Amino acid sequence: MSDPYPAPTAAASRAKNPGRRPTIVDKRSLFQRLIELVSPGVDSRDELIESLADAEQRELIAPESRMMLEGVIRMADMTAGDVMVAAPHMDHLDIDAPYDELLHLVIGTAHSRFPVYEGQRDNIIGILMAKDLLKLQRSPDLNLRTLLRPAVFVPESKGLNELLRDFRSNRNHLAIVIDEFGNTAGLLTIEDVLEEIVGEIEDEFDDKDGESSVYTLADGSHRVAGDAEIGAVNESFGAQLPQDSFETIGGLIAHELGRVPRRGEAVAMGGLLFSVMLTRGGAVRWFKVTRTPAPAVEPDGA
């Protein structure tokens, strides 16, 4: 039995509503649309990064988004040796150390994973999860070696993109980095790799030869690291922020506010406006800094 009220065809709909156009489905990927939105004619990676800076200036993307996109692009050229924690700064556990000493180090450093060595620090024999150390408290006779997990070793030249894929596929969060002679050069965690995307990246504003932490953005504002020294900020902006009680700009602003500021909050100080761009681990990683506008001068006799 035919439907007494058949659905109108597309042609019938157009005849009934001649001013209505058919819906066109955009099958382009989100990345393709983003690239065309930012700049339809980029020919190189550097031009793409410049286009992202321009998009931020035109408020098409937020500063945080720009930093993350730049991180993804630049991470393709980075290796494990670029972002590892160097061996002298690694926190190790000695397999032969007493339990109280191990527990003291675990609590003091607050890491979740530790390389364990035997004899020399360069001789890494495994990785200990901090939570596994609690098993020794309940069973003192338990052999610490049985709690160790295999250590993953990677060369300094291993690309971060490839390393991130390995971390995800192997469900491993820490790798020991070795140099060309097989010696321990440092360690690298999945958090270190991800931080290259979400903010702590090397970009065109970095001072490759120094320890600069103040970078100029496309709109004339500045990106300042939360652990930047107050003296460096004063020098960059010609400001006179106090340096007596605090060393870093993040510590000074947290003191003035009475707490660690949250992302999106802004604090005016010394003729500068510090807007929080990124926070992590209970601290500000990046501020966006602009000069506060000068107060308007009223005409005489007003």
Secondary structure by P-SEA (a helix, b strand, c coil): cccccccccaaaaaaacccccccccccccaaaaaaaaaccccccaaaaaaaaaaaaaaccccaaaaaaaaaaaacccccccccccccccbbbbbccccaaaaaaaaaaacccbbbbbccccccccccccccaaaaaaacccccccccccbbbbbcccccaaaaaaaaaaacccbbbbbcccccccccccaaaaaaaccccccccccccccccccccccccbbbbbccccaaaaaaaccccccccccccaaaaaaaaacccccccbbbbcccbbbbbcccccccccccccccccccccccccc
